[in-house]
Amino acid sequence: MRVLFTPHIEHYTVGLSQELSKHVKLTLLTTKRFNVKVNQLVVDLPIPHFKGFAKWSIFRFLSPLYDVIHTNSSQEGYFSGQFNKLLITEHGWPDPKIVEEPERYYYLKEREALLRLYEIGVPIVTVSNYSAKMLETMGIKVSRVIHCGILPIFVSNVPKSYPQEFRVLFVSRLVSSKEPFIFLEALAMIRGKLNFTAIIRGDGPLRNSIEKWIHTNKMEKHIVMMGRIPFEKLPDLYNSCSIYVHTCSKEPFGLSILEAMGSGLPVIVPGNGGAYEVAGEAALTFKPQDPSDLAEKLLSLVYDAELYEKLSKKSLERARRFTWEKAAREYLEVYKEIA
């Protein structure tokens, strides 16, 4: 079986394509080379606009030559024109109302393409039951829910010991839908009650607003803005921290949550959405969009060494349930139905 695959974020692309390539003749069509041993057709042009156009043109030209076309963008899938051999993985739900203006046009086009493909009968896979329910509000019934896996570089076999110093990690794109100010407000509430350092890894349109908030609230000694770091350095970042906090109450899945758990970090997540679906009973949960409850949960974890070490063990156990091998097996079943 020949499969043409287009990428999503690095964690997903590397993990899934590597496992799928053990069972099918997979070609990854991409604009950058990934560190994975699969056949990659890299469209690398010096002008970004032409790079994307060239990729789409090659994609449309090559699509008839494959048995299955697996894309992670509905617009790409619709552009292929090969609807009888197409599979779409939707990683969230393209609702233009939940994103900032710069991204709204993309979400609108993605939504239009997704609805058209669903009407045609193209199978839609999503990454969580929560995302599937959100797609139902758009009138879309998904074919299957296939959870993401965790890469081996993020997996530890040793739980965390209760630390002497607390480094609280927040990993996210800095956009309003991820609710980063819930995290910041909670940190302000525990200042004076706890000696801690918070690490914010990520970038986005809210970065300047967050930096201004940190300065206005005199939190420079407590909060470090890390920005983006190379993918291969992420395991060291997780291992250097002691608690992971996620605030997005409408998270579709949350790969960073899974990677934090795989690293043995106790995690604190909202009590709903894809974040809770991933973390489950392994996490402490707080009331969504409630910084005071998040602050309370942080303090309860910090002041209880037994709870801290118990949750670290639970994180490791929970993370082992999510493997790319399992995800690939489930995708292969869909591929066989299509081919």
N, C-alpha and C positions, 0 to 999 in steps of 0.2 A: 504493500500500500504506500502510495506517495502522498505526502502531506506538505502543503505550503503553509507556513506559520509566520504570523507577524507579531512583533514583540509588545510587551507591556513594560512595567518597571523591571529593573534588573533582577530582583529577588525571584519574581515570578518567572521571567523569561529563562533565566539560567536553570532554575529548579525543574520546571516542567519540560522544557525542550530537551534537557539532558536525559530525563527518564523516558520521554516519548521516543527519542532516537534509538533506544535499545530495541524497539518493537516495530518501528516503521521507518521508511526512507523520508526523513524530515529535512526540509530546507527552511532555514530561517532567513526571511527577507527583511533587511534592517538598514538603517542609516548609520549605525555604529557597530563595531565588532564587540561581541560579548565574550567573556572569558569562560567559554564552554566548548567542549569537543563535539560540535555538531556542524553539519554543512551550513555555511553562512554565505549568503549573497549580500554583500555590503555595498550599498549605493553611497559612495563618499564623494561629494562635490564641494568645492570651496564656498559656494553661495548657498546658504540654508534654504532659501525659497526654492531654488532649482533642485536641491537635494530631495525635498519632499515631493516635488512634482515628478522628478525622475523615478522615485520609488513607486509612486502610484501608477505611473505609465508602465513600468516593468511588471508590476503586480498584475495589472489588467492583461498584459501580454502573456504572462506565464500561467495565469489561473487555469486556462483550459487544459494544461498539460498534467494537472494533478488530480488525484482521486478525491481528496478532501482539502478544503481551504479553511483554515482555522484563524480567525482574526480576533483581535481584542479591541476593535473599533468598528462600530456599525457603519460609519461612513466608508471605511475601507471595504468592508464586506459588500455594501451596496454598489460601490464603484466596480467591483469585480465582475458583476453581471452573471456570475456562476451560481445561481441561487439553489440549484439542486444538489450541490456538493459543498455548501457553505455551513459553517458553524460559527456562532458568535459567542464569546464570553463577555458578559457585561459585569464590570467590576464595581458597579454602584447602581445608580439610577440617574439618567441625565435630566435632572430638573433644573432649568435655568434660574429658578427663583432662589436656589440655595447657594449660588456662587456670585463672586464679585463681577463687576461689569466687564473686565478684560476677558473673562472666560465664558461669559454668557452666550456669545454668538456660537462658540464651539458646542456648548451644551445643547443649544437649540437645534443645531444641525444634526448632532448625534441622536437626539430624541426623535427627530423626524425620520432619520434613516432607520432607527431601531423599530419604530412603529410600522414602517413600510415593509421591512424584512419579516416582521412577525405576521403581518397580513398575508404575505406571500407563503408563509409556512416554514421559514428558516428556523431551525432549532436554536433556542436561546438558553445558554447556561449562565448561572450566576454563582458567586463565590460564597454566599451565605443565605440562610433561610430568611434573615432580615431583609436583605436586598430583594429576594424573591417576593416578599410581601409588599415592599415598596413598588416593585414593578407591576404588581397586581393593581395598584391604584392608577396605573397608566393603561390598564386593560390588557396587560401582557401576562400570560401564564407561562412560566419557564419550563423548559423540558427537563432540567435537572439542576440540582445544587451540588457543586463540587468544591469542597473547601481547598484552600491553598495548603501547601506544605511548608516545611522549614528546612533550610539548607544545613548541611552538617557543620559548617563553620560556626553556626550559632548554637550548637548543641553542647552542653556541658553535662557531665555525669556526677558532678560534685555540688551539693547544695551550698548556699551561702551561709557563712557563720555570722552571728550578730555583730555588726560593725562598730568600731569606735567613733567613726565620723560618717555622717550621712550625706551621700551625693544622690540627689533626686533627679532622675532623667525624664525629659519630655522630648519625644521625637515626632515631628509632624511638619507638614507644610503649614506655613503661617498665613492661613486664610480664616475668615470668620466661621466657616462651617466646622472647623476643627476646634473652635471654642477655646483658644489659648488663654484668654483673659480670665477664664474660670480658674485655670492653674495659677496665674499670677496673683489673683485676689486671694486664693487660698494660702499662697506663700506669705503674703503680707499679714495674714491673720496669725500665722505661727511664728513670725519673727518675734524674737524676744523670749519665746518659749522653747526654742530649739536652735542649736548651732548646726547649720546645714549649708550646703552649696547645691544650687539647682543648675542643671545643664539643659539648655534648650538647643537641640540640634534640628536645624531646618531653615528654610528661607521662604520668602513669599511677599505678597503685597502689604502684609501687616508688620513687616520687620521694623520699619521706622517708627510706627505707632507703639510697638512693644518696647523698643529702646527708649523712646520718650517716656513711657510709663515707668520703666525701671529707674530712669534718672529722676523723674518727678517724685517718685515714692522712696527715693534714696535706698534702692535695693541693689546697688552695684556690687556690694561686698558679698551678696548672696546669690546673684544670678549671673551666669556666664552664657553669652550668646555665641554659639559655636558655628552657626551657619552650616553649609554643606561640607562634608568630608568624604574622601574617597570610599567607595563601597567596601574595599578590602580592609579598611580600618574600623569598620563598624563593630566587629566582634570585640575589639579592644575597648571601645567606648562602653558597650554593655557591661563588660567585665570590670570596668573601673568604677561602676556605679553600684548603689545599694538598693534603690527603690525605683520602680518605673511607674509613671502616672500617665494615664490617657484620659482626655476630657471630652472627646467628641461623642455626643449622645446619639448621633446618626451615622456612626462609622459603618461602612459597608462590610469590612472584614477586619483589617488591622494587622498587617504583617509585622509591624514593629512590636506589637503586643506579644505575638507568638515568639518572635526572636528574643525579646526580653525574658519571657518565661523559659525558653530553651537555655538561656544563659544563667538561669537560676534566680532571677530577680523576683522578689515579691511584687505583684502588680496591683494597682488600684485603678478601677475603671467605672464608668457610669453603669447603673443597673439595668440598662437596656441597650438595644442596637447590636450591631455586629461585634462590637468590642466585648460585650458580655457573652455573646455566643461563642467567641473564641476562648475567653478566659474562664468562663463558667465558675464552678465552685472553687477554683484555684485562686480567685482574686478576692480582695476586699472591694466592695461596691459602695458607691455614694449616690445620692439623689442627683439625677441629671441636672446640670446647669445650677448647681447649688455649691458655691465655693466654701461656705461655712461647714457643710457636711463633709466635703473633701478635706478640709483642714482638720476636722475631727478624726477622720479615718487615718490621715497621715500621722497624727500624734499618737493614736491608739497603736499603730504599727511600730512606731519608734520607741514607745515606752514599754513594749512587751517583747522581750527577747524570745520567749517561747513561741509566740505567735509569728514573729518574723521568720524564725527557722522552719516552722511548720509550713508557712506559705511558700518559702523557697523550695521545699521538697515537693509541694503540690504543683508549683509551676513546672518543675522538671517533668513530673508525671503527666501533666496535662499536655505539654508540648509534644511528647512522644506520640500522641494520637494523630498528629497532623504530619503526614509524610508526602513527599512528591511522588513516591512510588505508588501510593494509594490513589492520589489524584490522577496520575497517568493511566492507571488501570481503568478508572471510571471514564476518562476521556476516550480511551480506546474502544470502550463499549459504544459510545456515541459515534465514533468514527465508523465502526462496522455497520451501524444502522444507516449511515449516510452513503457509504461506498457500496 
